[in-house]
Amino acid sequence: MKGKKFIPSLFLKEKKFDKKQMIEQAIFYERSGGDGLLIWDQTKSQAEHEKALRAIKEVCRHTDFPVIGAGNVRKMEDVKKLLYGGCTIAAIDFLGEASLSLAKEVGEKFGKEKIALIIDNSLTEEKEKQAAKAYGSIFLLTDVKKLAPCLDMELLPILPLCEKGEDIEKILREKGIYGISGPCISSESFAFLEEKEKLREKGIPMDLLEGKLPFESLKKDSHGLIPVIAQDYQTNQVLMMAYMNQEAYEKTLKTGMMTYYSRSRQELWIKGLTSGHFQYVKSLWADCDKDTILAKVAPIGPACHTGKTSCFFEEIVVTDSKQRNPMTVLEEVYHIILQRKLHPKDGSYTNYLLEKGVDKILKKLGEEGTEIIIAAKNPDPEEIKYEVSDFLYHLMVLMVEKNVTWEDIMRELAER
């Protein structure tokens, strides 16, 4: 999906922001069709700045769309806190020699795609232009009135901050515009999907779901329906099976919410419209015969009307078998270690490590790391398997001790 974006914004004022409210707003923007979120830390005291960073981290934890972190970014450590906290992009002020040096430092470390450059006017120095191209991915323009000369530079895509009343359509028609952010689109009354659809109809490419297969190319039954299997995009758990007709298929693509056709009621059925248990589209796939759709979704609440997470809970037969799915195994071991921390057990080696604390855990990690190096010199790979398993166990003990989850790790890896 490529197109111009609507990126609503949150501005954090000194002692005037609430973490819970921020999370709720971010989730609302994501589910309403926003293409990301700009969070600008405008706090002044160090205590409020730290509070803002914690709030930004929680927003990133509770949402899946890209988050741009800006404000109070003066050195490498500030960029690290935003990116390690879950932001997709960190925005730095791009003015003066110090900013050129910072842009180079963070651009080389994290890659230009992780860095936005904040400007309030066009660049005049050649060295600024070269640094911008080398170390930034987008310009974040604070004064939309200076848009024209900035576009003339033709350096980086521009994301202008727009106040209420700005002509959004006129701005988006300009070549070189990344999208729109600011108060003009940052309200609960702004209909992201409807506005994007209107703009697309006027010839402006917008970031919308685009189906590569028209419904006519899919194989339907005699009633014009195709079965759809819904799967949790994070856990891969199969949630339910339902049907779509052409109208349901097209509405799903248009709204980003799973819409089915009820055979019993003979009407469209937006999953969650009554219960609140919506399913937001992450991807749609057709099978090799194009007669079944696999929908990977972000579910809100249980899929089944019984209150179960999945409709598939009636056991027919289960054989004894070892779980070998890597993430499932790691999650299960992590959960056991966590339970040991919450409910200590006499004689447990895990509890021994947790009671001794971080220094003891780190000592064991160091020892296990050394064992891996020694095992790697041995031609027998079995020894490496054993030592890596030991290392991962001790690593998970450290993760539990420091309140880091596998989800945190996977999110970080996915963003690299």
N, C-alpha and C positions, 0 to 999 in steps of 0.2 A: 504494500500500500504506500504509494508515494503521492503527495499532494501537500498543499499549504495547510497549516495547522492553526487550531484555536488552543492557546495555552493560557488558561486563567491564572490569576496571580493571588498570592497572599502576602501582605506586608505586615511584618511583625514589629509592632511599636513597643517601646519601653513600658513594661508592666501592663500591657494592654492586649495580650493574646492568651488564649486558652488552648492547651494541647488537645484536649478532647474535642473541642469545637473545630480545631484545625483538621483533625483526622476525619471528622464527619463531613466537613466541607470538601476535603480532598476526595473522599469516597463518592460524594455526590457528583463532583465534576467528572470523575472517571466513568461512573455509570451513566452519566448523561451524555457522554460523547466527547468530552474534552480529550485533547491529544497529549496532554502532559500538564505539568503544574510548575509555575515559577514561585518559589518562596524566597522573599527578600527580607533578610534580617536587618532591621533598622534600629536595633537596640543599642544602647550606649554603654551600660555598665557590663563588666565582665560576668557578673552573676547572671544577668538577664541574657547575655550572649550564650552562656553555657546552657541555660534553660531553653533557648531557641534551638540550639544544636540538638538537644535531646528530643525536642518536639519534631524537628525535621526528620530525625532518624525514625521516630514512631510513624510519621506519615509515610515514609518510604517502606516501612515494614507492613503497613496495612493496605498499600496500593501496589498495582503492577505497572502503571503507566510511568513514563519518564518524569523525573523531578529535576528541575534546574535550581541549584542553590546559589544564592547571591547575597552580598552584603557582609561587611566585616571580614573580607578576604584580603589580607595584606601580605601573607607569607605562605610558604609551602605547607606549613602545619595546618593553616586554615583550609587549604584545598583538600588536604588529606582527611580532615574531619568531615567535610561534606561528602567526599567520594566514598570514604570508608563507612559513612553513615547511611549510604544507600542512594545518594544522588547520582543521576546519570551524567549530569554535567555540572561543573562548578564554574561560576562566572567571576571574573576578576576585572577590576578597574584597569582600563588601558589608557593610561595618561602618564607621561613622564618616563624618565630613564629607569626608575625603580620598577615600573610596571612591565617595561620591555624585558628586564632581567627576570622578573617573576614568570612572565609568559613563557620565556625560553626554558626556565627550570621546570615548570609544571608540564609544559607541552612535551618536553623530551621524556619526562618520567611516566606520564599517564597517557600520552598520545593526544593529538590535537582534537580528536572527536569527543574528548571528555572536557574540553575547555571552551567557554564562551567569553568573549571580550566585551566589556561594557564601555560604550562610547556615548558622547553627547553631541558629537559633530563629526564631520569628515576628517580623515587623517591628512596631514600636510607633509610630514616628513617621509622620505623614501624608506628609511630604516624602520619606521612604524608599519608601513605597508608590507614590507618584506616579512617582518615579525608576525604580523597578523595572518598572512597566508601560511606561514610555516608552523605556527603554534596555536591557532584558533580554529574552531569549526563554524561558529556563527558570531555575528555582532548582536549585542543586546543594546538597542538604541533607546536612551531614556527620554529624548526630546523628538517626538514624531515630526515636529515642524522642520527639523533638519534632515528629513528623510531623503529628499531629492539629491543633495550633494553626496550623501552617503551611498546612494544607489549608483551614482556616477562613477564611484571608485571601482565598482565591479570586482570586489575582493572576496567577500564572504556573504552568504545568505544573511538577511537582516530580520531580526525579531524586534519590532518596535513596541514600546509601551504606549498604549493609547488610552486617553481619558474618555469618559462618556461623551457621546455626541460626535465622535470622529466618523468619517465616511469609510467604514470597513471595506466595502466593496471596491472603492477607488484605490485604497491602499493595496489590497490583495491582487488587483489587476497588474500591479507593477512587477516587472521582471526582477528577480533577485530577492523577493520577499519570502522568508522562511515561514512566517505565520504572523499571528496577532496575539499580543498579551496585554495585560493591564486592566484597569477598572471597566473598560467598555464591554468586556465579555465576562467579567467576574461577578456575576450575580446569579441567583437561583432562578431568575426569570428568563435568562438567556437560553434559548433552545438551540443547543449546539448542533444536533443532527439535522434539525429542520433548516437552520441557517446554512449549513454546509451543503445540503441538498439544493437549496435555492441558488447558491453561488455556483454550484457545479452545472446547474441547468443554464446558467448565464455564461458558461464557458470557462469558468475559473476552476482549475484542478484542485480539489480538496481531499484531505485525508479521510477517505470513507472505505468501508468494506466493499471490495469488488470481487464478485464471483467469476472465476475463470470458466466455469461451466454453466451455460444457460440451462434452465429447468428442462427445456425441450430435449436436451441431449442425454438426460437421465432416463433410465428404464423404470416405468411405473407399472403398477398393477392395473387391473381392469377398471378400477375406480379413479385412476389418475393419481395414486398415492405412492410414496416411496418411504420405506422404513428408515428411521433415524435412531442410531445408538448414541446416547449421550455419555461422555466419559469425563471425569474430573481431570483437567489438564495438568494438575500438579501431582496428584497421587496415582493417576491412571486407573482409578477405580471406576468400573462400569456402573453408571447411575440408573439408567432407565432406557426403555425403548418406546418410541412413539412413531407417528407418521406425519409427513408433510404433503400438502398439495402445492400447486404452483404459487398460490397467494401466500401461503405460510413460508415457503422458501424465500420469496422475494421480500417479505416483511422482515424475516430474520436478517437478511443481508442489509436491509435499509436501517433497521433499528439497533442491530447488534445484540438483540435479545432473542433467545430461542423461542420460536413460535411454531406450534404444531397444529395439526388438524385433528379434531376429535371425531372419531368415527361414530361414537354413540350419540353425541349431540349434533353431529354434522355442522360444525362451526369451527372457526379459528380459535386457537387456544394459546394465549401468551403465558408460558410457564411462569407462575409466581404472581400473576395479576391479582388473584384472590388471596393466596397464602402469604405473599411477600417473598416466596422462595424462588426468585428469578434465577435464570441461567444466562450468563453473559458469554457471548461467542469469543473463543480464542482462535479456533480454526475449524474448517469444515473439509472433509475428505470424502471422495467417492471411492468405492472399492473397484476392483479390476473389471467387473461386469457393469459398473455404473448403475447398480440396482439397489444399493444401500449407501447411506451416508453415515460417516462417523463424525460426530460433533464433539470437539474438545472444548469444554466450557469451564467457566469460573462459577460454581454454584453458590447461591446464597441460601443457606439452610438445607434441609433434607430434600431429596428428590422424590421420595415416596410419600403418598398421601397418609401412610400409617405413621409417619414421623421418622422412619428409618432413613439413614443416609442414602442407601441404595435400594432400589426395588428388588434387587437380587439378594434375598436373605434366606429363602427357604432351601435348606440343605437337602439335596437328593443323595449324593454319595461323595465322600471325601477319602482319599487314600493318604497313607502316611508318606510324606515326602519332605525333603529338606528345602527350605527357602533359599534360593540362590540369586534372587534379584538384588544387585549390589546395594541400592538405596534402601530397600526394605530391610535387609540384614543390618545395615549400619544404623537405621532408625530404631530397630528392635534392640540392638545392643545398647545404643544411647539411652533408650527408655529404661532398660534394666539398671544402668548406672545411675540415672536420675532417681529411680525409685529407691536405690540404696542410699542416696543422699537424703531423700525425704523420710525414709523409713529404715534407719540403720539396722544391720543384722550382725549379731555376734560372730566373730571369726571371719568376717568378710574381708578379703584383700582390698576390695574397692573401698570399703569404709576405712580401712587402715590408711590408704593413700589420702583420702579426703580429710581424715582427721589430722594427718601430718601436715597437710597444706600444700601450697603451690611449690615451695622449694623442693619438697620430696618428689612431687609429681614431675617437675622439670628435670630433676636428677635422673629419674627413671626414663624419661623421654630421651635424654642425652645418651644413656646407656643403650637403649633400644636402637637409637639412630646409629650408634657405633656398630652394634651387632648387624645391622643391615649392610653396612659398608663391608664388614668382614665376610658376611654371607655372599655378597656380590662377587667376591674373589673366588668363591667355590663354584665349580662347574655344575653342581647339582642345584637346580632351581627350587627344589622342595625346601631347602633351608631358607631361601629368600622369602618364600610364602609364609613360613612360620614366623620369621622375624618381622616382616611387614605387618602381619596380623597382631603381633605383640605391640608394635609401635602404634597402630591404629587404636587399639584398646586404650593404651595410656594417653593417647591424644584425646580420645573421647572423655576420659576422666578429667583432663584439663578443661575441655570444652564445657562440661557440666559445672565444674568449679567456677568458671568464668562466665557462665550463663550465655554461652554461644551455642546456637543450634545448627543442625545440618542445613536447615532452611537458610540460615544466615550465610553459611559457607557457599551453598549452591547459588544463592542470589548474587553473591560477590563474583563467583566464577562466571556466571552467565553474563554479567555486565562487563567483563573484561574483553 
